[in-house]
């Protein structure tokens, strides 16, 4: 919607967005063109009843938009693989708790036991393992990085696909971006980037821009500019 008409929200007082990672360029466009609009970034899995955390967006953003702090009667923890709390700045799995946590999955006891667990902090509290990678920032807000299962290992380096996508979206002119790992004929994994842009962009130009922000092993081997990114009926890639 923002890409088509960034002034579409001019008659609204508050806009709460969620369901996917926010694009900084798109959010900044809305902020610039709708000065009276209050923007809120919401995060939360269905298993915790819509939103678990929210963040009020103040002005234009220069980096990843935080997902904020837990809403009323909700909790959030960042833990390592041993379910120990992570310190500020350290990445780990995001676990959410509170009044909104579901009882479990219908007729799926094994998955329920895996995903719905006892709180690592509060006795008697039930929590949900989101499978999302996050960290606490120094200002007390949570930063989302992507799905844990979206981590790939290439040439011995562990890479977050979402981090590469975020940097690609910051390249001037890029509108949408998707980065995936594919195997070549020799079975070696390589990063492939698919993107849409406001005009024709040269691969060398895009690669150069990413190389200034990312280490070499995180720069995709292949770039494909598309007219549009194909989406499912639910809006997922």
Residue frames as a rotation matrix with the C-alpha (Angstrom) as fourth column:
UNK 1
0.564 0.826 0.000 0.00
0.826 -0.564 0.000 0.00
0.000 0.000 -1.000 0.00
UNK 2
0.441 -0.477 -0.760 2.79
0.175 -0.785 0.594 2.42
-0.880 -0.395 -0.263 0.89
UNK 3
-0.602 -0.722 0.340 4.48
0.437 0.059 0.898 1.76
-0.668 0.689 0.280 -2.41
UNK 4
-0.269 0.603 0.751 1.32
0.934 -0.028 0.356 2.67
0.235 0.797 -0.556 -4.31
UNK 5
0.231 0.397 0.888 0.24
0.123 -0.918 0.378 5.66
0.965 0.022 -0.261 -2.22
UNK 6
-0.561 -0.584 -0.586 2.17
0.635 0.150 -0.757 6.67
0.531 -0.797 0.287 0.91
UNK 7
-0.894 0.293 0.338 -0.47
-0.406 -0.848 -0.341 9.31
0.187 -0.443 0.877 1.76
UNK 8
-0.347 0.791 -0.504 -3.18
0.052 0.552 0.832 6.68
0.937 0.263 -0.232 2.01
UNK 9
-0.130 0.231 -0.964 -3.20
0.910 0.413 -0.023 6.92
0.393 -0.881 -0.264 5.82
UNK 10
-0.775 -0.301 0.556 -3.59
0.197 -0.950 -0.241 10.69
0.601 -0.077 0.796 6.05
UNK 11
-0.019 0.871 0.491 -7.07
-0.550 -0.419 0.722 10.52
0.835 -0.257 0.487 7.63
UNK 12
0.526 0.163 -0.835 -6.01
0.432 0.794 0.427 8.03
0.733 -0.585 0.348 10.30
UNK 13
0.724 -0.262 0.638 -4.82
-0.633 -0.622 0.462 8.86
0.275 -0.738 -0.616 13.81
UNK 14
-0.003 -0.696 0.718 -3.07
-0.765 0.464 0.447 5.58
-0.644 -0.548 -0.534 14.64
UNK 15
0.586 0.086 -0.806 -1.74
-0.669 0.612 -0.421 2.78
0.457 0.786 0.416 12.45
UNK 16
0.205 -0.478 0.854 -0.64
-0.677 0.561 0.477 -0.50
-0.707 -0.676 -0.209 14.04
UNK 17
0.441 -0.145 -0.886 1.35
-0.798 0.388 -0.461 -2.75
0.411 0.910 0.055 11.73
UNK 18
-0.081 -0.475 0.876 2.55
-0.731 0.626 0.271 -6.32
-0.677 -0.619 -0.398 12.18
UNK 19
0.828 0.455 0.328 2.82
-0.190 0.778 -0.599 -9.74
-0.527 0.434 0.731 10.62
UNK 20
0.645 -0.685 0.339 6.21
0.714 0.382 -0.587 -9.25
0.273 0.621 0.735 8.99
UNK 21
-0.192 -0.815 -0.547 9.48
0.854 -0.414 0.316 -7.33
-0.483 -0.406 0.775 9.32
UNK 22
0.762 0.486 -0.428 9.02
0.280 -0.843 -0.459 -3.63
-0.584 0.230 -0.778 8.67
UNK 23
0.177 -0.658 0.732 10.83
0.945 -0.093 -0.313 -2.11
0.274 0.747 0.606 5.72
UNK 24
-0.213 -0.346 -0.914 12.69
0.688 -0.717 0.111 0.98
-0.694 -0.605 0.391 6.92
UNK 25
-0.983 -0.168 0.077 12.38
0.172 -0.676 0.717 2.84
-0.069 0.718 0.693 3.58
UNK 26
-0.365 0.921 0.136 8.62
0.472 0.057 0.880 2.22
0.803 0.385 -0.455 3.47
UNK 27
0.244 0.421 -0.874 8.09
0.969 -0.129 0.209 3.24
-0.025 -0.898 -0.440 7.09
UNK 28
-0.558 -0.533 -0.636 10.10
0.520 -0.822 0.232 6.42
-0.647 -0.202 0.736 6.54
UNK 29
-0.881 0.298 0.368 7.97
0.233 -0.403 0.885 7.25
0.412 0.865 0.286 3.53
UNK 30
0.110 0.965 -0.236 4.80
0.731 0.083 0.677 6.94
0.674 -0.247 -0.697 5.63
UNK 31
0.054 -0.171 -0.984 6.34
0.905 -0.407 0.120 9.06
-0.421 -0.897 0.133 8.40
UNK 32
-0.860 -0.478 -0.179 7.30
0.350 -0.808 0.474 11.83
-0.371 0.344 0.862 5.98
UNK 33
-0.817 0.533 0.217 3.98
0.050 -0.310 0.950 11.92
0.574 0.787 0.226 4.14
UNK 34
0.298 0.934 -0.198 1.69
0.325 0.096 0.941 11.56
0.897 -0.345 -0.275 7.18
UNK 35
-0.568 -0.716 0.406 3.08
-0.084 -0.440 -0.894 13.87
0.818 -0.542 0.190 9.90
UNK 36
-0.225 0.546 0.807 0.04
-0.938 -0.346 -0.027 13.54
0.264 -0.763 0.589 12.18
UNK 37
0.582 0.476 -0.659 -0.06
-0.407 0.872 0.271 9.75
0.704 0.110 0.702 12.14
UNK 38
0.132 -0.498 0.857 0.96
-0.930 0.236 0.281 7.66
-0.342 -0.834 -0.432 15.17
UNK 39
0.295 -0.137 -0.946 2.76
-0.608 0.736 -0.297 4.50
0.737 0.663 0.133 14.02
UNK 40
0.245 -0.184 0.952 3.06
-0.856 0.420 0.301 1.37
-0.455 -0.889 -0.055 16.16
UNK 41
-0.263 -0.400 -0.878 5.04
-0.706 0.700 -0.107 -1.76
0.658 0.592 -0.467 15.29
UNK 42
0.402 0.485 0.776 3.39
-0.881 0.436 0.184 -4.86
-0.249 -0.758 0.603 16.74
UNK 43
-0.488 -0.575 -0.657 4.89
-0.662 0.734 -0.152 -8.33
0.569 0.361 -0.739 17.15
UNK 44
-0.318 0.285 0.904 3.37
-0.777 0.468 -0.421 -11.57
-0.543 -0.837 0.073 18.29
UNK 45
-0.960 -0.001 -0.279 2.65
-0.164 0.809 0.564 -15.16
0.225 0.588 -0.777 17.25
UNK 46
-0.097 0.986 -0.137 -0.90
-0.486 0.073 0.871 -16.49
0.869 0.151 0.472 16.98
UNK 47
-0.019 0.029 -0.999 -0.09
0.561 0.828 0.014 -18.81
0.828 -0.560 -0.032 19.89
UNK 48
-0.682 -0.184 -0.708 0.02
0.713 -0.387 -0.585 -15.76
-0.166 -0.904 0.395 22.17
UNK 49
0.271 0.960 -0.075 -3.15
0.898 -0.280 -0.340 -14.10
-0.348 0.025 -0.937 20.85
UNK 50
0.864 0.111 0.491 -2.10
0.399 -0.745 -0.534 -11.44
0.307 0.658 -0.688 18.35
UNK 51
0.348 -0.783 0.515 0.45
-0.256 -0.608 -0.751 -9.00
0.902 0.130 -0.412 19.78
UNK 52
0.515 -0.315 -0.798 2.99
0.811 0.482 0.333 -9.81
0.279 -0.818 0.503 22.48
UNK 53
-0.272 -0.650 -0.710 5.09
0.707 -0.635 0.311 -6.63
-0.653 -0.417 0.632 22.18
UNK 54
0.709 0.446 0.546 4.62
0.696 -0.562 -0.446 -3.18
0.108 0.697 -0.709 20.65
UNK 55
-0.364 -0.843 -0.396 6.85
0.790 -0.505 0.348 -0.24
-0.494 -0.186 0.849 19.79
UNK 56
0.754 0.577 -0.313 5.79
0.372 -0.768 -0.521 3.34
-0.541 0.277 -0.794 19.07
UNK 57
0.018 -0.745 0.666 7.74
1.000 0.001 -0.027 4.59
0.020 0.667 0.745 16.05
UNK 58
0.606 0.115 -0.787 9.04
0.338 -0.933 0.124 8.11
-0.720 -0.341 -0.604 16.61
UNK 59
0.377 -0.449 -0.810 10.21
-0.680 -0.728 0.087 9.85
-0.629 0.519 -0.580 13.44
UNK 60
0.677 -0.196 -0.709 12.22
-0.593 0.424 -0.684 8.41
0.435 0.884 0.171 10.59
UNK 61
0.834 -0.334 0.439 14.27
-0.079 0.715 0.694 5.29
-0.546 -0.614 0.570 11.26
UNK 62
0.318 -0.811 -0.491 17.92
-0.947 -0.250 -0.201 4.72
0.041 0.529 -0.848 10.41
UNK 63
-0.823 -0.562 -0.081 18.16
-0.553 0.826 -0.112 1.08
0.130 -0.047 -0.990 11.44
UNK 64
-0.647 0.577 -0.498 15.97
0.360 0.807 0.467 -1.94
0.672 0.123 -0.730 12.14
UNK 65
-0.129 0.698 0.704 12.67
-0.676 -0.582 0.453 -0.96
0.726 -0.417 0.547 13.76
UNK 66
-0.937 -0.237 0.257 12.42
-0.348 0.563 -0.750 -2.57
0.033 -0.792 -0.610 17.24
UNK 67
-0.327 0.863 -0.385 9.47
0.272 0.476 0.836 -4.76
0.905 0.169 -0.390 18.14
UNK 68
0.047 0.379 0.924 9.35
-0.524 -0.779 0.346 -2.98
0.851 -0.500 0.162 21.48
UNK 69
-0.847 -0.253 0.467 8.36
-0.523 0.249 -0.815 -4.10
0.090 -0.935 -0.343 24.95
UNK 70
-0.782 0.588 -0.207 5.79
0.584 0.807 0.085 -6.62
0.218 -0.055 -0.975 26.26
UNK 71
-0.299 0.779 0.550 2.21
-0.262 -0.622 0.738 -5.35
0.917 0.077 0.390 26.39
UNK 72
-0.215 0.291 0.932 0.19
-0.971 -0.161 -0.174 -5.42
0.100 -0.943 0.318 29.62
UNK 73
0.468 0.397 0.789 -0.07
-0.641 0.768 -0.006 -8.84
-0.608 -0.503 0.614 31.26
UNK 74
0.956 -0.253 -0.147 2.59
0.054 0.648 -0.760 -10.25
0.287 0.718 0.634 28.93
UNK 75
0.513 -0.855 0.080 6.23
-0.286 -0.083 0.955 -11.21
-0.809 -0.513 -0.287 29.36
UNK 76
0.915 -0.316 -0.249 9.17
-0.181 0.230 -0.956 -11.76
0.360 0.920 0.153 27.02
UNK 77
0.541 -0.785 0.302 12.50
-0.254 0.190 0.948 -13.50
-0.802 -0.589 -0.097 27.54
UNK 78
0.612 -0.478 -0.630 15.55
-0.671 0.108 -0.734 -14.05
0.419 0.872 -0.254 25.33
UNK 79
0.630 -0.308 0.713 17.25
-0.429 0.627 0.650 -17.37
-0.647 -0.716 0.262 26.06
UNK 80
-0.360 -0.792 -0.493 20.14
-0.924 0.232 0.303 -19.46
-0.126 0.565 -0.815 24.79
UNK 81
-0.173 0.283 -0.943 19.90
-0.524 0.785 0.332 -23.10
0.834 0.551 0.012 23.72
UNK 82
-0.730 -0.151 -0.666 20.05
0.414 0.678 -0.608 -24.17
0.543 -0.720 -0.433 27.35
UNK 83
0.306 0.948 0.091 17.08
0.606 -0.268 0.749 -21.93
0.734 -0.174 -0.656 28.22
UNK 84
-0.125 -0.418 -0.900 19.29
0.913 -0.403 0.060 -19.55
-0.387 -0.815 0.432 30.18
UNK 85
0.827 0.495 -0.266 18.52
0.391 -0.847 -0.360 -15.83
-0.404 0.194 -0.894 29.97
UNK 86
0.098 -0.771 0.629 20.72
0.937 -0.143 -0.320 -13.91
0.337 0.620 0.708 27.55
UNK 87
-0.264 -0.253 -0.931 22.31
0.637 -0.770 0.029 -10.58
-0.724 -0.585 0.364 28.56
UNK 88
0.650 0.473 -0.594 21.51
-0.033 -0.764 -0.644 -7.31
-0.759 0.439 -0.481 26.81
UNK 89
0.192 -0.553 -0.811 22.84
-0.903 -0.422 0.074 -7.33
-0.383 0.718 -0.580 23.25
UNK 90
-0.811 -0.505 0.296 23.13
-0.389 0.843 0.373 -11.13
-0.438 0.187 -0.879 22.95
UNK 91
-0.263 0.714 -0.649 20.98
-0.878 0.102 0.468 -12.91
0.400 0.693 0.600 20.38
UNK 92
-0.947 0.022 0.321 18.80
-0.132 0.883 -0.450 -15.83
-0.293 -0.469 -0.833 21.42
UNK 93
-0.613 0.789 0.040 15.37
0.547 0.387 0.742 -17.39
0.570 0.477 -0.669 21.04
UNK 94
-0.732 0.456 0.507 12.46
-0.592 -0.793 -0.141 -15.16
0.338 -0.403 0.850 22.00
UNK 95
-0.651 0.560 -0.513 10.03
0.655 0.755 -0.008 -16.74
0.383 -0.341 -0.859 24.46
UNK 96
-0.629 0.508 0.589 6.74
-0.467 -0.852 0.236 -15.03
0.622 -0.127 0.773 25.28
UNK 97
-0.710 0.415 -0.569 4.36
0.667 0.656 -0.354 -15.53
0.227 -0.630 -0.742 28.17
UNK 98
-0.913 0.405 0.041 1.37
-0.389 -0.840 -0.379 -13.98
-0.119 -0.362 0.925 29.88
UNK 99
-0.297 0.906 0.300 -2.41
-0.324 0.200 -0.925 -14.17
-0.898 -0.372 0.234 29.85
UNK 100
0.332 0.497 -0.802 -2.62
-0.877 -0.150 -0.456 -14.62
-0.347 0.854 0.386 26.09
UNK 101
-0.702 -0.691 -0.172 -0.67
-0.706 0.645 0.292 -17.89
-0.091 0.326 -0.941 25.80
UNK 102
0.169 0.800 -0.575 -2.76
-0.823 0.436 0.364 -20.64
0.542 0.412 0.733 24.24
UNK 103
0.588 0.123 0.800 -3.35
-0.642 0.671 0.369 -24.03
-0.491 -0.731 0.474 25.84
UNK 104
-0.413 -0.744 0.524 -1.62
-0.126 0.617 0.777 -25.81
-0.902 0.255 -0.349 22.98
UNK 105
-0.677 0.120 -0.726 -2.24
-0.734 -0.049 0.677 -27.29
0.045 0.992 0.121 19.55
UNK 106
0.329 0.914 0.235 -5.39
-0.884 0.386 -0.263 -29.28
-0.332 -0.121 0.936 18.82
UNK 107
0.955 0.141 0.262 -4.63
-0.099 0.981 -0.166 -33.01
-0.280 0.132 0.951 18.83
UNK 108
0.515 -0.855 -0.058 -0.86
0.067 0.107 -0.992 -32.43
0.855 0.507 0.112 18.59
UNK 109
0.996 -0.020 -0.083 0.46
0.083 -0.001 0.997 -33.28
-0.020 -1.000 0.000 22.07
UNK 110
0.311 -0.950 0.023 4.09
0.923 0.308 0.229 -33.73
-0.225 -0.050 0.973 21.02
UNK 111
-0.226 -0.360 0.905 4.30
0.639 -0.756 -0.141 -30.34
0.736 0.546 0.401 19.33
UNK 112
0.695 0.537 0.479 2.47
-0.044 -0.633 0.773 -28.76
0.718 -0.558 -0.416 22.26
UNK 113
0.865 -0.403 -0.300 5.01
0.432 0.293 0.853 -30.19
-0.256 -0.867 0.428 24.70
UNK 114
-0.027 -0.932 0.362 7.86
0.999 -0.036 -0.017 -28.89
0.029 0.361 0.932 22.53
UNK 115
-0.349 -0.092 0.933 6.60
0.486 -0.868 0.096 -25.35
0.801 0.487 0.348 22.04
UNK 116
0.468 0.563 0.682 4.64
-0.361 -0.582 0.729 -24.59
0.807 -0.586 -0.069 25.24
UNK 117
-0.137 -0.709 -0.691 6.98
0.539 0.532 -0.653 -24.70
0.831 -0.462 0.310 28.20
UNK 118
0.613 0.223 -0.758 7.39
0.785 -0.280 0.553 -23.58
-0.088 -0.934 -0.347 31.79
UNK 119
0.912 -0.243 0.329 8.78
-0.157 -0.951 -0.266 -20.07
0.378 0.191 -0.906 32.21
UNK 120
0.154 -0.935 -0.318 12.55
0.617 0.343 -0.708 -19.88
0.771 -0.087 0.630 32.70
UNK 121
-0.705 -0.411 0.578 11.97
-0.067 -0.773 -0.631 -17.11
0.706 -0.483 0.517 35.24
UNK 122
-0.412 0.652 0.636 8.52
-0.898 -0.409 -0.162 -17.16
0.155 -0.638 0.754 36.86
UNK 123
-0.980 0.080 0.180 7.23
0.015 0.942 -0.335 -20.19
-0.196 -0.325 -0.925 38.70
UNK 124
-0.281 0.944 0.175 3.85
0.437 0.288 -0.852 -21.32
-0.854 -0.163 -0.494 37.45
UNK 125
0.175 0.316 -0.932 3.98
-0.599 -0.717 -0.356 -19.26
-0.781 0.621 0.064 34.25
UNK 126
0.311 -0.032 0.950 3.51
0.634 0.751 -0.183 -20.93
-0.708 0.659 0.254 30.86
UNK 127
-0.029 -0.409 -0.912 5.43
-0.488 -0.791 0.370 -19.62
-0.872 0.456 -0.177 27.87
UNK 128
0.883 0.298 0.363 5.59
0.190 0.480 -0.856 -20.16
-0.429 0.825 0.367 24.15
UNK 129
-0.207 -0.977 0.047 8.81
0.295 -0.016 0.955 -20.74
-0.933 0.211 0.292 22.22
UNK 130
0.548 0.522 -0.654 8.48
-0.351 -0.566 -0.746 -18.51
-0.760 0.638 -0.127 19.17
UNK 131
0.395 -0.499 0.771 11.43
0.792 0.610 -0.011 -19.87
-0.465 0.615 0.637 17.20
UNK 132
0.842 -0.073 0.535 12.37
0.273 -0.797 -0.539 -16.24
0.466 0.600 -0.651 16.50
UNK 133
-0.094 -0.953 -0.286 15.81
0.965 -0.017 -0.260 -14.74
0.243 -0.301 0.922 16.98
UNK 134
0.699 0.363 0.616 15.88
0.208 -0.927 0.311 -11.55
0.684 -0.089 -0.724 19.05
UNK 135
-0.377 -0.779 -0.502 17.90
0.817 -0.024 -0.576 -9.54
0.437 -0.627 0.645 21.52
UNK 136
0.653 0.476 -0.589 17.38
0.715 -0.644 0.272 -6.87
-0.251 -0.599 -0.761 24.16
UNK 137
0.149 -0.573 0.806 18.72
0.505 -0.657 -0.560 -3.46
0.850 0.490 0.192 23.21
UNK 138
-0.754 -0.566 -0.333 20.29
0.577 -0.330 -0.747 -1.04
0.313 -0.756 0.575 25.68
UNK 139
-0.784 0.496 0.373 17.13
-0.510 -0.857 0.067 1.09
0.354 -0.138 0.925 25.64
UNK 140
-0.674 0.495 0.548 15.01
-0.347 0.443 -0.827 -1.80
-0.652 -0.748 -0.127 26.91
UNK 141
0.392 0.801 -0.453 13.34
-0.825 0.088 -0.559 -2.68
-0.408 0.593 0.695 23.62
UNK 142
0.150 -0.256 0.955 13.50
0.171 0.958 0.230 -5.94
-0.974 0.129 0.187 21.72
UNK 143
-0.101 -0.244 -0.964 15.06
-0.913 -0.363 0.188 -6.24
-0.396 0.899 -0.186 18.28
UNK 144
0.636 0.413 0.652 13.88
-0.107 0.884 -0.455 -8.99
-0.764 0.220 0.607 15.94
UNK 145
-0.326 -0.863 -0.387 16.36
-0.638 -0.101 0.763 -10.60
-0.697 0.496 -0.518 13.56
UNK 146
-0.193 0.283 -0.939 14.47
-0.875 0.384 0.295 -13.42
0.445 0.879 0.174 11.89
UNK 147
0.859 0.511 0.019 13.55
-0.484 0.799 0.356 -17.05
0.167 -0.315 0.934 12.28
UNK 148
0.162 -0.807 0.567 16.08
-0.661 0.338 0.670 -19.35
-0.733 -0.484 -0.478 13.90
UNK 149
0.235 -0.027 0.972 15.42
0.421 0.904 -0.076 -21.88
-0.876 0.427 0.223 11.15
UNK 150
0.989 0.053 0.135 16.37
0.145 -0.446 -0.883 -19.20
0.014 0.893 -0.449 8.58
UNK 151
0.365 -0.931 -0.007 20.00
-0.678 -0.271 0.683 -19.42
-0.638 -0.245 -0.730 9.68
UNK 152
0.986 -0.145 -0.081 22.20
0.043 0.694 -0.718 -21.01
0.160 0.705 0.691 7.03
UNK 153
0.426 -0.904 0.043 25.82
-0.092 0.004 0.996 -22.07
-0.900 -0.428 -0.082 7.12
UNK 154
0.980 -0.151 0.127 27.97
0.134 0.037 -0.990 -21.23
0.145 0.988 0.057 4.11
UNK 155
0.277 -0.961 0.020 31.71
0.110 0.011 -0.994 -21.91
0.954 0.278 0.108 3.97
UNK 156
-0.367 -0.426 -0.827 31.72
0.783 0.338 -0.522 -22.35
0.502 -0.839 0.210 7.73
UNK 157
-0.989 0.047 0.141 29.97
-0.102 -0.902 -0.419 -19.04
0.107 -0.428 0.897 8.44
UNK 158
-0.385 0.911 -0.149 26.53
0.883 0.316 -0.348 -18.87
-0.270 -0.265 -0.926 10.03
UNK 159
-0.982 0.038 0.184 24.38
0.058 -0.871 0.488 -16.33
0.179 0.490 0.853 8.19
UNK 160
-0.343 0.913 -0.221 21.01
0.385 -0.078 -0.920 -14.76
-0.857 -0.400 -0.325 9.01
UNK 161
-0.476 0.201 0.856 19.07
0.873 -0.013 0.488 -14.41
0.109 0.979 -0.170 5.77
UNK 162
0.603 0.793 -0.087 16.95
0.795 -0.589 0.145 -11.68
0.064 -0.156 -0.986 7.30
UNK 163
0.306 -0.581 -0.754 20.02
0.297 -0.695 0.655 -9.58
-0.905 -0.424 -0.040 8.02
UNK 164
-0.748 -0.562 0.353 21.10
0.475 -0.081 0.876 -9.73
-0.464 0.823 0.328 4.37
UNK 165
-0.093 0.815 0.572 17.57
0.943 -0.113 0.315 -8.84
0.321 0.568 -0.758 3.25
UNK 166
0.650 0.349 -0.675 17.50
0.636 -0.735 0.233 -5.86
-0.415 -0.581 -0.701 5.62
UNK 167
-0.215 -0.817 -0.535 20.72
0.167 -0.570 0.804 -4.48
-0.962 0.084 0.260 4.15
UNK 168
-0.729 -0.009 0.684 19.50
0.678 0.132 0.724 -5.06
-0.097 0.991 -0.090 0.60
UNK 169
0.318 0.940 0.126 16.38
0.939 -0.331 0.099 -3.03
0.135 0.087 -0.987 1.37
UNK 170
0.483 -0.201 -0.853 18.60
0.358 -0.843 0.401 -0.11
-0.799 -0.499 -0.335 2.33
UNK 171
-0.636 -0.665 0.391 20.17
0.616 -0.134 0.776 0.05
-0.464 0.735 0.495 -1.10
UNK 172
-0.465 0.450 -0.762 18.83
-0.368 -0.882 -0.296 3.14
-0.805 0.142 0.576 -2.83
UNK 173
-0.426 0.404 -0.810 16.01
-0.896 -0.063 0.439 2.27
0.126 0.913 0.389 -5.22
UNK 174
-0.855 0.098 -0.509 15.32
0.075 0.995 0.064 -1.23
0.513 0.017 -0.858 -3.86
UNK 175
-0.181 0.893 0.412 11.66
-0.812 -0.372 0.449 -1.74
0.555 -0.253 0.793 -2.89
UNK 176
0.796 0.445 0.410 11.39
-0.592 0.712 0.378 -5.41
-0.123 -0.544 0.830 -1.91
UNK 177
-0.167 -0.917 -0.362 13.99
-0.873 0.308 -0.378 -8.10
0.458 0.253 -0.852 -1.24
UNK 178
0.880 0.313 0.357 14.15
-0.438 0.823 0.361 -11.83
-0.181 -0.474 0.862 -0.59
UNK 179
-0.118 -0.963 -0.244 17.37
-0.951 0.180 -0.250 -13.76
0.285 0.203 -0.937 0.02
UNK 180
0.885 0.386 0.260 17.53
-0.439 0.878 0.192 -17.56
-0.154 -0.284 0.946 -0.06
UNK 181
-0.231 -0.946 0.225 20.24
-0.764 0.320 0.560 -20.22
-0.602 -0.043 -0.797 0.06
UNK 182
0.854 0.471 -0.220 20.42
-0.498 0.617 -0.610 -22.62
-0.152 0.630 0.761 -2.88
UNK 183
0.202 -0.787 0.583 22.78
-0.004 0.594 0.804 -25.47
-0.979 -0.165 0.117 -3.72
UNK 184
0.102 -0.254 -0.962 24.79
-0.959 -0.282 -0.028 -25.44
-0.264 0.925 -0.272 -6.94
UNK 185
0.624 0.176 -0.761 25.58
-0.559 0.781 -0.278 -28.53
0.546 0.599 0.586 -9.04
UNK 186
-0.338 -0.838 -0.428 28.41
-0.114 0.488 -0.865 -29.45
0.934 -0.244 -0.260 -6.66
UNK 187
0.293 0.560 -0.775 26.10
0.710 0.416 0.569 -29.27
0.640 -0.717 -0.275 -3.65
UNK 188
-0.716 -0.595 -0.364 27.65
0.693 -0.546 -0.471 -26.04
0.082 -0.590 0.803 -2.33
UNK 189
0.328 0.880 -0.344 25.26
0.906 -0.397 -0.150 -23.55
-0.268 -0.262 -0.927 -0.77
UNK 190
-0.805 -0.497 0.323 25.20
0.570 -0.799 0.191 -20.04
0.163 0.338 0.927 -2.21
UNK 191
-0.319 0.686 -0.654 23.12
0.380 -0.539 -0.752 -16.98
-0.868 -0.488 -0.089 -1.43
UNK 192
-0.629 0.235 0.741 20.69
0.715 -0.198 0.670 -15.74
0.304 0.952 -0.043 -4.09
UNK 193
-0.642 0.374 -0.670 19.01
0.223 -0.744 -0.630 -12.34
-0.734 -0.554 0.394 -3.84
UNK 194
-0.374 0.629 0.681 15.73
0.867 -0.024 0.498 -11.46
0.330 0.777 -0.537 -5.54
UNK 195
-0.527 0.134 -0.840 14.54
0.467 -0.780 -0.417 -7.87
-0.710 -0.612 0.348 -5.48
UNK 196
0.369 0.600 0.710 12.24
0.914 -0.374 -0.158 -5.30
0.171 0.707 -0.686 -7.02
UNK 197
-0.548 -0.625 -0.556 13.30
0.669 -0.726 0.157 -1.71
-0.502 -0.286 0.816 -7.63
UNK 198
0.262 0.651 -0.713 11.95
0.102 -0.753 -0.650 1.64
-0.960 0.097 -0.263 -8.72
UNK 199
0.680 -0.125 -0.722 14.05
-0.724 -0.265 -0.637 1.42
-0.112 0.956 -0.271 -11.89
UNK 200
0.839 -0.412 -0.355 16.61
0.186 0.830 -0.526 -0.88
0.512 0.375 0.773 -13.51
UNK 201
0.671 -0.659 0.340 19.57
-0.662 -0.326 0.675 -1.45
-0.334 -0.678 -0.655 -11.17
UNK 202
0.280 -0.672 -0.686 22.89
-0.602 0.434 -0.671 -2.93
0.748 0.600 -0.283 -12.23
UNK 203
0.827 -0.004 -0.562 24.04
0.324 0.820 0.471 -6.05
0.459 -0.572 0.680 -10.41
UNK 204
-0.170 -0.983 -0.072 27.46
0.732 -0.077 -0.677 -4.49
0.660 -0.168 0.732 -9.89
UNK 205
-0.366 0.122 0.923 25.88
-0.338 -0.941 -0.010 -1.44
0.867 -0.316 0.386 -8.30
UNK 206
0.680 0.700 0.217 23.82
-0.501 0.228 0.835 -3.51
0.535 -0.677 0.505 -5.86
UNK 207
0.643 -0.512 -0.569 26.71
0.606 0.795 -0.031 -5.85
0.469 -0.325 0.822 -5.04
UNK 208
-0.385 -0.835 0.394 29.01
0.421 -0.538 -0.730 -2.88
0.821 -0.115 0.559 -4.40
UNK 209
-0.023 0.469 0.883 26.49
-0.624 -0.697 0.353 -1.26
0.781 -0.543 0.309 -2.05
UNK 210
0.915 0.383 -0.123 26.12
-0.174 0.652 0.738 -4.47
0.363 -0.654 0.664 -0.03
UNK 211
0.346 -0.871 -0.348 29.89
0.691 0.488 -0.534 -5.03
0.635 -0.056 0.770 0.08
UNK 212
-0.389 -0.468 0.793 30.27
-0.117 -0.829 -0.546 -1.73
0.914 -0.305 0.268 1.91
UNK 213
0.089 0.557 0.826 27.92
-0.917 -0.278 0.286 -2.90
0.389 -0.783 0.486 4.69
UNK 214
0.886 0.315 0.340 28.41
-0.420 0.856 0.300 -6.67
-0.197 -0.409 0.891 4.90
UNK 215
-0.138 -0.934 0.329 31.39
-0.532 0.351 0.771 -9.03
-0.836 -0.069 -0.545 5.10
UNK 216
-0.554 -0.201 -0.808 32.18
-0.832 0.119 0.541 -10.85
-0.013 0.972 -0.233 1.87
UNK 217
-0.990 0.125 -0.058 30.67
0.123 0.992 0.036 -14.17
0.062 0.029 -0.998 2.91
UNK 218
-0.369 0.908 -0.197 27.28
0.427 -0.022 -0.904 -12.49
-0.826 -0.418 -0.380 3.44
UNK 219
-0.302 0.225 -0.926 27.12
-0.722 -0.688 0.069 -10.88
-0.622 0.690 0.370 -0.01
UNK 220
0.563 0.616 0.550 24.91
-0.131 0.724 -0.677 -12.99
-0.816 0.309 0.488 -2.33
UNK 221
-0.523 -0.745 0.413 26.53
0.252 0.328 0.911 -14.73
-0.814 0.581 0.016 -5.27
UNK 222
-0.689 0.371 0.623 23.56
0.680 0.033 0.733 -14.07
0.252 0.928 -0.275 -7.53
UNK 223
-0.638 0.530 -0.559 21.18
-0.049 -0.751 -0.658 -11.12
-0.769 -0.392 0.505 -7.91
UNK 224
-0.667 0.513 0.541 17.90
0.724 0.275 0.632 -11.21
0.176 0.813 -0.555 -9.82
UNK 225
-0.853 0.441 -0.278 15.75
-0.321 -0.864 -0.388 -8.13
-0.411 -0.242 0.879 -10.36
UNK 226
-0.654 0.711 0.259 12.05
0.756 0.631 0.175 -8.94
-0.039 0.311 -0.950 -10.71
UNK 227
-0.523 0.577 0.627 8.93
0.001 -0.736 0.677 -6.99
0.852 0.355 0.384 -11.56
UNK 228
0.291 0.594 0.750 7.27
-0.841 -0.215 0.496 -8.27
0.456 -0.775 0.437 -8.40
UNK 229
-0.837 -0.498 0.226 7.96
-0.539 0.683 -0.492 -10.75
0.091 -0.534 -0.840 -5.59
UNK 230
-0.239 0.795 -0.558 5.45
-0.176 0.529 0.830 -13.65
0.955 0.297 0.013 -5.77
UNK 231
-0.738 0.076 0.670 3.32
-0.674 -0.111 -0.730 -13.97
0.018 -0.991 0.133 -2.64
UNK 232
-0.819 0.533 -0.214 0.93
0.539 0.842 0.035 -16.57
0.199 -0.087 -0.976 -1.25
UNK 233
0.049 0.925 0.378 -2.73
0.427 -0.361 0.829 -15.64
0.903 0.121 -0.413 -0.57
UNK 234
0.679 0.168 -0.715 -1.63
0.734 -0.116 0.669 -14.94
0.029 -0.979 -0.202 3.02
UNK 235
0.940 -0.300 0.161 0.91
-0.271 -0.946 -0.180 -12.39
0.207 0.126 -0.970 1.87
UNK 236
0.470 -0.812 0.345 3.96
-0.203 0.280 0.938 -14.59
-0.859 -0.511 -0.033 2.50
UNK 237
-0.034 -0.587 -0.809 6.81
-0.975 -0.158 0.156 -15.06
-0.219 0.794 -0.567 0.02
